[in-house]
Amino acid sequence: MVAQQSERPARGPAWEAQRGFDELGRPLRDVTFCVVDLETTGGSAAGGSMITEVGAVKVRGGEVLGEFQTLVDPRGSIPPFIAVLTGISDSMVAGAPRIESVLPAFLEFAAGCVLVAHNAPFDVGFLQHFAAEQGLPWPRFEIVDTARLARRVVTRDDAPNCKLSSLAAAFGSTTTPNHRALSDARATVDVLHGLLDRLGNLGVHTLEELQTYTSRVTVAQRRKRHLAEGLPHAPGVYLFRDAREKVLYVGTSRDLRTRVRTYFTASETRSRMGEMVALAASVTPVVCATPLEAQVRELRLIGEHKPPYNRRSRFPERMHFVKLTREPWPRLAIVRAVKDDDADYLGPFSSSGAAERCVAALHEVFPVRQCTGRLARRPRRTACVLAELGRCLSPCDGSADPEAYAALVDALRTALLHDPDPVVTGLERRMGRLAADERFEEAGQHRDRLTAFVRAAARHQRLSALTSCPELVAARREDDDTWAVHVVRHGRLAAAGVIPRGADAHQYVAQLRAGAETVRPAPGPVPAASPEETERILRWLESDGVRLVELEGTWACPVRGAHRHLPRHDAVAASRRSLVPFDDRRSLRPTGPVA
């Protein structure tokens, strides 16, 4: 039968030092723990092993609230070596309740508690297995593993290892573990209290700090957790500053207070962040109306302050574009900025290497001149090697027909901005011929060039579609049934807000638009914002549930745009990154356009 004791005389707090803290999270003294231990017939429930005994102790604030203990009928004989180890024999479990009745009773006993076990994956794994077998919903227990915690706290000077028996002796447990469930659970309670006592001296006072504890975080770093006090539970941006107010790091979160706390509770294990926190003297919050506004402000603040501990998006101005020049004999060039010169631009590219691969792909199909500098309308120069190889129409020596060259440039412009099929078809044919000749390395170079072009063209078309719109207003219902509204002008977030409950939605949107930032149009695919900002906005606009409220202009991508070819290139890239060996020759065989 199940022996369950709901109340038990208090033994007194086991770690008095833990009872006087006022922390940001759930104080450990207020958390109810259910410490559980199982005895089984083997090491794996999936392998057919069964539970023979369940023991559990419920504690809070160092006081024992109740105990749970029962033998369990394993529906079979207990292996002899297990019987010797635990002292549980077949005769002892004869007539004991089966797990079908024990498990629901235990889950009721443990309801609302944080589950604790020594080597928790073993015990919790058995319980979850039989809950699934019985069709019982598994409660979303928070788990604390004393074995894992001990490996981070206990040194060899304290105990020879992290076995329960060794730790019980090290912490002076009043119960000696003996491979019986309740005795081992009681010993685990004493080990838990000993660990909490030690961790309290290291600045761990809340459940959140306990769950994320790692010895990599110094005591000095934990003492700075007061920097999170006063921060709001709201979406926004946080700026870590040093004693001279210099911005060290910029981050964003849906909950500023909770996120900043993690830098002092050890869930952040990057050594760089530990170094940053050691220098930090204050945290400045910037509350935002919506998570999207927070993401955008983060990008802008990183670009403005260039914090030393932010590795990404610090230099949004470092971009590259492929330019189709406007001159008597146009050519392709790689430039760092977009000018208002009526030229056509493709990009932006994150690196010059990607831009160079894209230009190489275009030159494979369109034999425009590759020499630099301007040419007169009637040039009289010597033809280059590319002209002799038939890879350039050779306007430099005056042999090119101006009308034929203009038609070639027009076709290049169309492929560049609207329809990439000529480039895709031309390079795939070239790849096919090289693969057939088993020149796979050269074919791979052409594949990489084609991928660079397709990705750049698809990105350009997505960005240009939005940046060409003078204004777009969109809204989405959030999880709390409020409506988040964003005003986007030329691809830049101009305003963000949340419609208050009971407010007139039309009036609120009108006021938001009236107070939105004025954004002037400019040349290029990203005229008013960084590419990262416009892409963040696009991802939000393309998310589920977004509704267009107002639209000035046309928001559309070309019907035959480059996005049609992305799935195949993404699949090839994923295959090459996977751990499974990938035959490069398969990715070099042309398969035709993807619909």
DOVEXTOR-538989 format. One record per residue (C-alpha): residue in three letters; x, y negated, z negated. Coordinates in Angstrom, 3 decimals, always signed. Example, Ala and Ser with C-alpha at 12.3 -4.5 7.8 and 13.67 -1.06 7.14 Angstrom:
 resn       px       py       pz
  ALA  +12.300   +4.500   -7.800
  SER  +13.670   +1.060   -7.140
END
This chain:
 resn       px       py       pz
  MET   +0.000   +0.000   +0.000
  VAL   +1.014   -3.584   +0.507
  ALA   +2.169   -5.158   -2.703
  GLN   +1.720   -8.902   -2.336
  GLN   +2.267  -11.308   -5.176
  SER   +1.000  -14.781   -4.340
  GLU   +2.282  -16.423   -7.523
  ARG   +5.301  -15.709   -9.638
  PRO   +6.778  -17.526  -12.651
  ALA   +9.221  -20.151  -11.543
  ARG  +12.885  -19.330  -11.923
  GLY  +13.836  -22.996  -11.636
  PRO  +15.515  -24.810   -8.756
  ALA  +18.565  -23.049   -7.434
  TRP  +20.124  -26.200   -6.002
  GLU  +19.205  -29.211   -8.117
  ALA  +21.463  -31.428   -6.050
  GLN  +18.971  -31.131   -3.211
  ARG  +16.006  -32.574   -5.058
  GLY  +16.644  -36.307   -4.957
  PHE  +17.053  -37.249   -1.281
  ASP  +14.868  -39.475   +0.827
  GLU  +15.816  -38.567   +4.364
  LEU  +14.509  -39.232   +7.837
  GLY  +13.431  -35.642   +8.584
  ARG  +11.662  -33.022   +6.496
  PRO  +13.545  -32.841   +3.190
  LEU  +14.690  -29.306   +2.429
  ARG  +13.162  -29.516   -1.040
  ASP   +9.706  -29.820   +0.577
  VAL  +10.135  -26.954   +3.081
  THR   +8.572  -23.571   +2.306
  PHE  +10.876  -20.757   +3.392
  CYS   +9.825  -17.137   +3.894
  VAL  +12.937  -14.975   +3.556
  VAL  +12.349  -11.593   +5.176
  ASP  +14.272   -8.337   +5.471
  LEU  +13.397   -5.086   +7.269
  GLU  +14.564   -1.499   +7.000
  THR  +14.266   +0.490  +10.210
  THR  +15.036   +3.886  +11.725
  GLY  +17.511   +2.396  +14.231
  GLY  +18.909   -0.712  +15.820
  SER  +16.411   -1.456  +18.590
  ALA  +12.633   -1.659  +18.637
  ALA  +12.696   -1.494  +22.421
  GLY  +14.627   +1.761  +22.130
  GLY  +11.937   +3.382  +20.000
  SER  +13.149   +2.528  +16.487
  MET  +10.470   +1.889  +13.872
  ILE  +10.127   -0.219  +10.741
  THR  +10.202   +1.700   +7.445
  GLU  +10.010   -1.161   +4.942
  VAL   +9.216   -4.870   +4.845
  GLY  +10.297   -7.198   +2.064
  ALA   +9.854  -10.972   +1.889
  VAL  +10.202  -13.779   -0.635
  LYS   +8.482  -17.154   -0.304
  VAL  +10.400  -20.092   -1.838
  ARG  +10.138  -23.869   -1.961
  GLY  +12.347  -26.349   -3.760
  GLY  +14.358  -23.506   -5.253
  GLU  +11.279  -21.893   -6.824
  VAL   +9.887  -18.488   -5.868
  LEU   +6.228  -18.762   -4.879
  GLY   +5.518  -15.136   -4.059
  GLU   +6.810  -11.831   -2.786
  PHE   +5.714   -9.282   -0.210
  GLN   +6.856   -5.652   -0.183
  THR   +5.667   -2.437   +1.364
  LEU   +6.949   +0.814   +2.825
  VAL   +5.811   +1.517   +6.381
  ASP   +4.915   +4.855   +7.958
  PRO   +7.263   +5.145  +10.973
  ARG   +5.039   +7.799  +12.593
  GLY   +7.971  +10.199  +12.698
  SER  +10.885  +11.541  +10.711
  ILE  +13.619   +9.250   +9.415
  PRO  +17.114  +10.130  +10.690
  PRO  +19.242  +11.676   +7.914
  PHE  +21.991   +9.042   +8.041
  ILE  +19.341   +6.269   +7.732
  ALA  +17.786   +8.060   +4.759
  VAL  +21.195   +8.267   +3.084
  LEU  +21.913   +4.571   +3.819
  THR  +18.579   +3.159   +2.605
  GLY  +17.404   +5.826   +0.190
  ILE  +14.054   +5.901   +2.010
  SER  +12.965   +9.472   +2.728
  ASP  +10.133  +11.014   +4.711
  SER   +8.296  +11.842   +1.498
  MET   +8.435   +8.206   +0.369
  VAL   +6.760   +6.864   +3.517
  ALA   +4.158   +9.648   +3.682
  GLY   +0.813   +7.962   +3.186
  ALA   +2.279   +4.438   +3.534
  PRO   +0.395   +1.988   +5.770
  ARG   +1.419   +1.774   +9.414
  ILE   +2.835   -1.310  +11.064
  GLU   -0.582   -2.013  +12.637
  SER   -1.896   -3.026   +9.212
  VAL   +1.354   -4.276   +7.667
  LEU   +2.241   -6.812  +10.353
  PRO   -1.015   -8.845  +10.211
  ALA   -0.697   -8.970   +6.413
  PHE   +2.900  -10.186   +6.632
  LEU   +2.059  -12.842   +9.234
  GLU   -0.666  -14.133   +6.929
  PHE   +1.823  -14.238   +4.020
  ALA   +4.414  -16.113   +6.114
  ALA   +1.988  -18.537   +7.785
  GLY   +3.208  -22.113   +7.705
  CYS   +6.704  -21.188   +6.522
  VAL  +10.147  -21.455   +8.039
  LEU  +11.285  -17.880   +8.622
  VAL  +14.694  -16.967   +7.175
  ALA  +16.667  -13.764   +7.668
  HIS  +20.256  -12.572   +7.534
  ASN  +21.027  -11.738  +11.169
  ALA  +17.630  -13.102  +12.179
  PRO  +17.605  -11.808  +15.793
  PHE  +17.421   -8.244  +14.425
  ASP  +14.529   -8.739  +11.981
  VAL  +12.609  -11.255  +14.051
  GLY  +13.111   -9.156  +17.165
  PHE  +11.437   -6.145  +15.512
  LEU   +8.523   -8.258  +14.292
  GLN   +8.005   -9.872  +17.690
  HIS   +8.159   -6.495  +19.428
  PHE   +5.385   -4.979  +17.336
  ALA   +3.318   -8.171  +17.483
  ALA   +3.439   -7.957  +21.280
  GLU   +2.648   -4.243  +21.129
  GLN   -0.450   -4.976  +19.043
  GLY   -1.488   -7.968  +21.128
  LEU   -1.035  -10.330  +18.182
  PRO   -0.114  -13.941  +18.979
  TRP   +3.333  -14.667  +17.605
  PRO   +3.341  -17.818  +15.445
  ARG   +5.831  -20.473  +16.519
  PHE   +8.045  -19.937  +13.479
  GLU  +11.078  -22.115  +13.008
  ILE  +13.979  -19.756  +12.302
  VAL  +16.987  -20.069  +10.025
  ASP  +19.684  -17.393  +10.276
  THR  +21.797  -17.282   +7.106
  ALA  +24.454  -15.153   +8.818
  ARG  +24.919  -17.718  +11.586
  LEU  +24.867  -20.572   +9.085
  ALA  +27.436  -18.851   +6.891
  ARG  +29.835  -18.449   +9.791
  ARG  +29.851  -22.240  +10.095
  VAL  +30.242  -22.962   +6.376
  VAL  +31.985  -20.083   +4.597
  THR  +35.737  -19.713   +4.931
  ARG  +37.924  -16.647   +4.452
  ASP  +38.890  -18.062   +1.064
  ASP  +35.233  -17.844   +0.022
  ALA  +34.408  -14.384   +1.361
  PRO  +36.212  -11.785   +3.498
  ASN  +33.327  -11.752   +5.987
  CYS  +29.745  -12.905   +6.435
  LYS  +28.026   -9.637   +5.519
  LEU  +25.122  -10.034   +3.105
  SER  +26.913   -8.088   +0.368
  SER  +30.018  -10.278   +0.637
  LEU  +28.036  -13.512   +0.634
  ALA  +25.860  -12.378   -2.283
  ALA  +28.995  -11.795   -4.322
  ALA  +30.540  -15.089   -3.230
  PHE  +27.475  -17.087   -4.251
  GLY  +26.869  -15.154   -7.475
  SER  +23.543  -13.633   -6.472
  THR  +21.504  -12.119   -9.327
  THR  +20.462   -9.316   -6.954
  THR  +22.856   -6.866   -5.374
  PRO  +21.948   -5.888   -1.791
  ASN  +21.257   -2.161   -1.533
  HIS  +19.637   -1.712   +1.904
  ARG  +16.144   -1.953   +0.439
  ALA  +14.007   -4.673   +1.972
  LEU  +12.888   -6.619   -1.092
  SER  +16.274   -6.445   -2.836
  ASP  +18.035   -7.638   +0.303
  ALA  +15.466  -10.407   +0.766
  ARG  +16.042  -11.576   -2.834
  ALA  +19.791  -11.556   -2.278
  THR  +19.294  -13.549   +0.940
  VAL  +17.332  -16.138   -1.050
  ASP  +20.345  -16.656   -3.321
  VAL  +22.649  -16.860   -0.302
  LEU  +20.335  -19.423   +1.313
  HIS  +20.360  -21.556   -1.823
  GLY  +24.143  -21.308   -2.041
  LEU  +24.491  -22.430   +1.562
  LEU  +22.066  -25.313   +1.043
  ASP  +23.988  -26.420   -2.018
  ARG  +27.222  -26.497   -0.039
  LEU  +25.649  -28.176   +2.955
  GLY  +24.089  -30.814   +0.728
  ASN  +27.603  -31.938   -0.160
  LEU  +28.288  -32.243   +3.587
  GLY  +25.317  -34.542   +4.161
  VAL  +22.757  -31.963   +5.339
  HIS  +19.502  -32.773   +3.560
  THR  +16.702  -32.136   +6.046
  LEU  +15.446  -29.138   +7.977
  GLU  +16.384  -30.819  +11.251
  GLU  +19.949  -31.288  +10.051
  LEU  +20.065  -27.688   +8.855
  GLN  +18.876  -26.320  +12.191
  THR  +21.433  -28.285  +14.175
  TYR  +24.351  -28.072  +11.777
  THR  +27.796  -27.419  +13.163
  SER  +31.132  -27.826  +11.457
  ARG  +32.368  -29.882  +14.410
  VAL  +30.600  -32.932  +12.996
  THR  +32.577  -34.680  +10.307
  VAL  +31.252  -35.887   +6.979
  ALA  +32.032  -39.446   +8.040
  GLN  +29.936  -38.982  +11.148
  ARG  +27.006  -37.643   +9.122
  ARG  +27.198  -40.599   +6.769
  LYS  +26.328  -42.868   +9.665
  ARG  +22.842  -41.404   +9.934
  HIS  +21.548  -44.593   +8.302
  LEU  +22.033  -46.224  +11.728
  ALA  +18.870  -44.407  +12.839
  GLU  +16.789  -45.859  +10.013
  GLY  +14.277  -48.407  +11.163
  LEU  +14.275  -47.256  +14.779
  PRO  +10.745  -46.764  +16.126
  HIS   +9.132  -43.536  +17.233
  ALA   +8.607  -44.929  +20.733
  PRO  +10.054  -44.546  +24.227
  GLY  +12.948  -46.793  +25.072
  VAL  +16.674  -47.294  +25.364
  TYR  +19.284  -47.258  +22.611
  LEU  +22.683  -48.943  +22.705
  PHE  +25.498  -47.846  +20.391
  ARG  +27.747  -50.833  +19.606
  ASP  +31.066  -51.123  +17.810
  ALA  +31.976  -53.647  +15.122
  ARG  +32.601  -56.298  +17.801
  GLU  +29.173  -55.726  +19.411
  LYS  +30.716  -54.066  +22.447
  VAL  +28.378  -51.500  +23.957
  LEU  +29.857  -48.017  +23.637
  TYR  +27.051  -45.863  +24.977
  VAL  +23.557  -46.280  +26.434
  GLY  +20.908  -43.568  +26.317
  THR  +17.181  -43.161  +26.685
  SER  +14.505  -41.113  +24.961
  ARG  +10.775  -40.700  +24.591
  ASP  +11.333  -41.049  +20.835
  LEU  +14.159  -43.426  +19.918
  ARG  +14.371  -42.555  +16.242
  THR  +14.358  -38.794  +16.719
  ARG  +16.946  -38.910  +19.516
  VAL  +19.404  -41.190  +17.730
  ARG  +19.206  -39.003  +14.616
  THR  +20.583  -36.061  +16.585
  TYR  +23.936  -37.825  +16.920
  PHE  +24.339  -37.494  +13.143
  THR  +22.679  -34.099  +12.633
  ALA  +25.097  -32.200  +14.883
  SER  +22.841  -31.117  +17.707
  GLU  +25.153  -33.278  +19.810
  THR  +28.324  -31.179  +20.041
  ARG  +30.256  -33.047  +22.742
  SER  +33.576  -34.222  +21.359
  ARG  +33.231  -37.497  +23.249
  MET  +30.046  -38.274  +21.380
  GLY  +31.700  -37.530  +18.045
  GLU  +34.419  -39.995  +18.939
  MET  +31.815  -42.567  +20.005
  VAL  +29.818  -42.218  +16.769
  ALA  +33.004  -42.690  +14.751
  LEU  +33.438  -46.098  +16.418
  ALA  +29.762  -47.094  +16.265
  ALA  +28.686  -49.791  +13.817
  SER  +25.099  -50.375  +14.953
  VAL  +22.369  -49.113  +17.250
  THR  +20.214  -51.551  +19.202
  PRO  +16.810  -50.269  +20.322
  VAL  +14.988  -51.546  +23.396
  VAL  +11.376  -50.403  +23.162
  CYS   +9.737  -49.735  +26.526
  ALA   +6.110  -49.331  +27.468
  THR   +6.648  -46.083  +29.362
  PRO   +9.351  -43.416  +29.761
  LEU   +9.910  -44.526  +33.373
  GLU  +10.616  -48.082  +32.251
  ALA  +13.083  -46.654  +29.714
  GLN  +14.896  -44.684  +32.425
  VAL  +15.129  -47.745  +34.654
  ARG  +16.345  -50.013  +31.859
  GLU  +18.965  -47.430  +30.947
  LEU  +20.345  -47.490  +34.499
  ARG  +20.406  -51.289  +34.568
  LEU  +22.070  -51.585  +31.155
  ILE  +24.718  -49.021  +32.083
  GLY  +25.427  -50.942  +35.279
  GLU  +25.612  -54.210  +33.330
  HIS  +27.751  -53.133  +30.360
  LYS  +29.653  -50.182  +31.888
  PRO  +29.936  -48.424  +28.503
  PRO  +33.120  -46.351  +28.161
  TYR  +31.254  -43.271  +26.896
  ASN  +28.746  -43.155  +29.789
  ARG  +30.251  -41.133  +32.604
  ARG  +27.447  -41.405  +35.134
  SER  +25.815  -44.395  +36.845
  ARG  +28.377  -46.850  +35.444
  PHE  +29.216  -48.248  +38.872
  PRO  +26.016  -48.383  +40.964
  GLU  +27.731  -50.888  +43.241
  ARG  +30.156  -48.199  +44.433
  MET  +28.229  -47.035  +47.458
  HIS  +29.057  -46.169  +51.045
  PHE  +26.938  -46.566  +54.158
  VAL  +27.236  -45.444  +57.752
  LYS  +26.715  -48.440  +59.998
  LEU  +25.738  -48.479  +63.655
  THR  +27.212  -51.787  +64.694
  ARG  +25.563  -54.483  +66.796
  GLU  +28.084  -55.423  +69.508
  PRO  +28.517  -54.935  +73.252
  TRP  +29.811  -51.379  +72.737
  PRO  +28.357  -50.206  +69.364
  ARG  +30.148  -47.650  +67.205
  LEU  +29.780  -45.918  +63.848
  ALA  +31.617  -47.310  +60.842
  ILE  +31.755  -46.576  +57.115
  VAL  +31.145  -49.700  +55.030
  ARG  +30.759  -50.513  +51.326
  ALA  +27.887  -53.017  +51.568
  VAL  +24.834  -53.795  +53.671
  LYS  +24.806  -57.173  +55.427
  ASP  +21.996  -59.105  +57.005
  ASP  +23.456  -58.653  +60.485
  ASP  +20.618  -56.755  +62.210
  ALA  +22.726  -53.590  +62.304
  ASP  +21.338  -50.151  +61.438
  TYR  +22.539  -48.461  +58.259
  LEU  +22.300  -44.912  +56.950
  GLY  +22.837  -44.204  +53.262
  PRO  +23.737  -44.737  +50.566
  PHE  +26.423  -42.083  +50.110
  SER  +27.912  -41.390  +46.701
  SER  +31.382  -40.828  +48.152
  SER  +33.380  -41.747  +51.209
  GLY  +33.933  -38.043  +51.897
  ALA  +30.217  -37.404  +52.362
  ALA  +29.962  -40.430  +54.647
  GLU  +32.916  -39.176  +56.724
  ARG  +31.314  -35.734  +57.127
  CYS  +28.091  -37.381  +58.265
  VAL  +29.914  -39.501  +60.854
  ALA  +31.740  -36.403  +62.107
  ALA  +28.378  -34.660  +62.575
  LEU  +27.032  -37.567  +64.608
  HIS  +30.161  -37.764  +66.763
  GLU  +29.757  -34.066  +67.638
  VAL  +26.457  -34.860  +69.388
  PHE  +26.758  -38.485  +70.452
  PRO  +30.038  -39.369  +72.241
  VAL  +30.110  -43.030  +71.245
  ARG  +33.505  -44.648  +70.893
  GLN  +35.465  -43.931  +67.693
  CYS  +38.086  -46.651  +68.056
  THR  +37.923  -49.585  +65.677
  GLY  +37.697  -53.249  +66.555
  ARG  +35.453  -55.078  +68.969
  LEU  +35.509  -54.522  +72.707
  ALA  +34.808  -57.122  +75.370
  ARG  +31.890  -56.556  +77.680
  ARG  +34.381  -55.628  +80.395
  PRO  +37.305  -54.111  +78.563
  ARG  +40.523  -53.179  +80.327
  ARG  +42.300  -50.818  +77.917
  THR  +43.856  -47.398  +78.256
  ALA  +41.567  -44.409  +77.669
  CYS  +42.152  -42.477  +74.452
  VAL  +42.584  -38.734  +73.949
  LEU  +38.890  -38.334  +73.017
  ALA  +37.914  -39.696  +76.426
  GLU  +40.210  -37.205  +78.124
  LEU  +38.554  -34.402  +76.102
  GLY  +35.091  -35.554  +77.141
  ARG  +34.120  -36.554  +73.587
  CYS  +33.746  -40.269  +74.338
  LEU  +32.133  -42.137  +77.244
  SER  +35.321  -44.240  +77.318
  PRO  +34.042  -47.834  +77.420
  CYS  +37.577  -48.999  +76.579
  ASP  +38.896  -48.449  +80.143
  GLY  +35.807  -49.868  +81.814
  SER  +34.628  -46.525  +83.214
  ALA  +31.477  -46.289  +81.061
  ASP  +28.126  -47.366  +82.474
  PRO  +26.652  -50.009  +80.104
  GLU  +23.113  -48.728  +80.626
  ALA  +24.087  -45.107  +79.971
  TYR  +26.008  -46.150  +76.873
  ALA  +23.016  -48.201  +75.632
  ALA  +20.719  -45.197  +76.141
  LEU  +23.154  -43.045  +74.150
  VAL  +23.177  -45.604  +71.315
  ASP  +19.369  -45.727  +71.325
  ALA  +19.237  -41.929  +70.990
  LEU  +21.787  -42.129  +68.178
  ARG  +19.716  -44.780  +66.404
  THR  +16.594  -42.600  +66.651
  ALA  +18.426  -39.587  +65.221
  LEU  +19.939  -41.756  +62.535
  LEU  +16.673  -43.233  +61.282
  HIS  +13.736  -41.165  +62.506
  ASP  +14.290  -37.772  +64.145
  PRO  +17.435  -35.759  +63.281
  ASP  +16.570  -32.816  +65.532
  PRO  +19.189  -33.588  +68.241
  VAL  +21.940  -33.512  +65.614
  VAL  +20.556  -30.401  +63.920
  THR  +20.123  -28.538  +67.207
  GLY  +23.508  -29.576  +68.573
  LEU  +25.482  -28.588  +65.479
  GLU  +23.623  -25.320  +65.009
  ARG  +24.482  -24.329  +68.574
  ARG  +28.103  -25.205  +67.917
  MET  +28.043  -23.194  +64.664
  GLY  +26.526  -20.234  +66.494
  ARG  +29.278  -20.197  +69.115
  LEU  +32.000  -20.454  +66.476
  ALA  +30.436  -17.722  +64.354
  ALA  +30.163  -15.470  +67.402
  ASP  +33.895  -15.974  +67.960
  GLU  +34.457  -15.204  +64.246
  ARG  +35.836  -18.703  +63.676
  PHE  +33.959  -18.912  +60.400
  GLU  +36.117  -21.567  +58.766
  GLU  +35.454  -24.027  +61.587
  ALA  +31.780  -23.106  +61.584
  GLY  +31.696  -23.777  +57.853
  GLN  +33.111  -27.260  +58.430
  HIS  +30.315  -27.979  +60.902
  ARG  +27.758  -26.647  +58.427
  ASP  +29.077  -29.009  +55.747
  ARG  +28.917  -31.922  +58.163
  LEU  +25.362  -31.079  +59.126
  THR  +24.352  -30.764  +55.467
  ALA  +25.860  -34.180  +54.700
  PHE  +23.917  -35.737  +57.565
  VAL  +20.593  -34.066  +56.744
  ARG  +20.783  -34.997  +53.066
  ALA  +21.746  -38.579  +53.845
  ALA  +19.015  -38.996  +56.451
  ALA  +16.345  -37.530  +54.167
  ARG  +17.436  -39.741  +51.266
  HIS  +17.559  -42.816  +53.478
  GLN  +14.072  -42.196  +54.825
  ARG  +12.590  -41.683  +51.334
  LEU  +14.230  -44.816  +49.959
  SER  +13.410  -46.978  +52.982
  ALA   +9.776  -45.934  +52.909
  LEU   +9.389  -47.393  +49.420
  THR  +11.723  -50.373  +49.676
  SER   +9.853  -51.599  +52.745
  CYS   +6.664  -52.029  +50.646
  PRO   +6.342  -55.551  +49.203
  GLU   +4.243  -54.202  +46.340
  LEU   +2.909  -50.886  +45.104
  VAL   +0.874  -50.395  +41.918
  ALA   +0.324  -46.877  +40.580
  ALA   -1.108  -45.358  +37.412
  ARG   -1.090  -41.976  +35.699
  ARG   -3.048  -40.574  +32.785
  GLU   -0.649  -39.593  +30.011
  ASP   -0.966  -36.764  +27.474
  ASP   -2.587  -39.091  +24.921
  ASP   -5.306  -40.045  +27.458
  THR   -3.881  -43.523  +28.024
  TRP   -2.976  -44.822  +31.469
  ALA   +0.607  -45.797  +32.289
  VAL   +0.792  -48.443  +35.027
  HIS   +3.843  -49.477  +37.060
  VAL   +4.288  -52.324  +39.527
  VAL   +6.978  -51.612  +42.136
  ARG   +8.230  -54.254  +44.544
  HIS  +10.658  -53.357  +47.326
  GLY  +11.676  -50.222  +45.424
  ARG  +12.374  -52.086  +42.171
  LEU  +10.348  -51.668  +38.982
  ALA   +8.829  -55.113  +38.458
  ALA   +6.508  -54.359  +35.513
  ALA   +5.319  -51.494  +33.336
  GLY   +2.530  -51.172  +30.814
  VAL   -0.044  -48.944  +29.164
  ILE   -3.727  -49.872  +29.425
  PRO   -5.038  -50.285  +25.852
  ARG   -7.964  -48.102  +24.885
  GLY  -11.253  -49.837  +25.611
  ALA   -9.640  -52.531  +27.751
  ASP  -10.865  -53.498  +31.206
  ALA   -8.506  -51.589  +33.516
  HIS   -8.889  -53.954  +36.489
  GLN   -8.240  -57.018  +34.369
  TYR   -5.212  -55.407  +32.710
  VAL   -3.678  -54.445  +36.073
  ALA   -4.295  -57.960  +37.422
  GLN   -2.514  -59.475  +34.407
  LEU   +0.371  -56.997  +34.743
  ARG   +0.823  -57.916  +38.408
  ALA   +0.677  -61.618  +37.645
  GLY   +3.459  -61.329  +35.088
  ALA   +5.630  -58.925  +37.105
  GLU   +9.142  -59.794  +38.211
  THR   +9.452  -61.579  +41.542
  VAL  +11.478  -59.456  +43.953
  ARG  +12.834  -60.877  +47.208
  PRO  +13.315  -58.590  +50.221
  ALA  +16.828  -57.958  +51.451
  PRO  +18.419  -55.852  +54.197
  GLY  +19.200  -52.182  +53.836
  PRO  +17.528  -49.078  +52.400
  VAL  +18.018  -50.208  +48.757
  PRO  +17.713  -53.993  +48.932
  ALA  +16.400  -54.820  +45.451
  ALA  +17.553  -52.023  +43.147
  SER  +20.174  -49.312  +42.795
  PRO  +19.522  -46.042  +44.644
  GLU  +19.201  -44.245  +41.285
  GLU  +16.460  -46.623  +40.156
  THR  +14.440  -46.262  +43.349
  GLU  +14.832  -42.476  +43.229
  ARG  +13.604  -42.387  +39.603
  ILE  +10.562  -44.379  +40.670
  LEU   +9.962  -42.053  +43.613
  ARG  +10.080  -38.977  +41.381
  TRP   +7.469  -40.539  +39.129
  LEU   +5.272  -41.563  +42.076
  GLU   +5.456  -38.011  +43.439
  SER   +4.613  -36.391  +40.094
  ASP   +1.238  -34.812  +39.375
  GLY   -1.639  -37.091  +38.469
  VAL   -0.300  -40.359  +39.883
  ARG   -2.928  -42.567  +41.552
  LEU   -2.263  -45.511  +43.854
  VAL   -4.039  -48.645  +42.655
  GLU   -2.731  -51.245  +45.111
  LEU   -0.464  -51.017  +48.138
  GLU   +0.882  -53.836  +50.248
  GLY   +2.552  -52.549  +53.378
  THR   +2.930  -48.946  +54.556
  TRP   +4.429  -46.196  +52.425
  ALA   +5.266  -43.298  +54.773
  CYS   +8.172  -41.187  +55.973
  PRO   +8.709  -40.223  +59.649
  VAL   +6.667  -37.220  +60.739
  ARG   +9.750  -35.597  +62.208
  GLY  +12.002  -36.805  +59.404
  ALA  +15.008  -35.061  +57.951
  HIS  +13.097  -33.740  +54.949
  ARG  +11.870  -30.861  +57.145
  HIS  +15.394  -29.422  +57.221
  LEU  +16.232  -29.787  +53.539
  PRO  +14.814  -26.437  +52.297
  ARG  +17.219  -24.397  +54.400
  HIS  +20.258  -26.445  +53.399
  ASP  +19.199  -26.337  +49.740
  ALA  +18.867  -22.566  +49.961
  VAL  +22.331  -22.211  +51.478
  ALA  +23.842  -24.459  +48.811
  ALA  +22.109  -22.498  +46.057
  SER  +23.392  -19.234  +47.487
  ARG  +26.939  -20.517  +47.595
  ARG  +26.715  -21.677  +43.958
  SER  +25.213  -18.460  +42.657
  LEU  +27.217  -15.795  +40.895
  VAL  +26.230  -13.192  +43.481
  PRO  +28.835  -13.016  +46.283
  PHE  +27.481  -14.771  +49.370
  ASP  +28.424  -13.793  +52.905
  ASP  +29.307  -17.133  +54.478
  ARG  +28.688  -15.740  +57.939
  ARG  +24.944  -15.437  +57.270
  SER  +24.659  -19.179  +56.550
  LEU  +26.340  -19.991  +59.855
  ARG  +23.790  -18.317  +62.100
  PRO  +21.357  -20.897  +63.535
  THR  +17.760  -20.205  +62.606
  GLY  +15.986  -23.122  +64.247
  PRO  +14.202  -26.042  +62.609
  VAL  +12.207  -25.455  +59.461
  ALA   +8.587  -26.494  +59.848
END
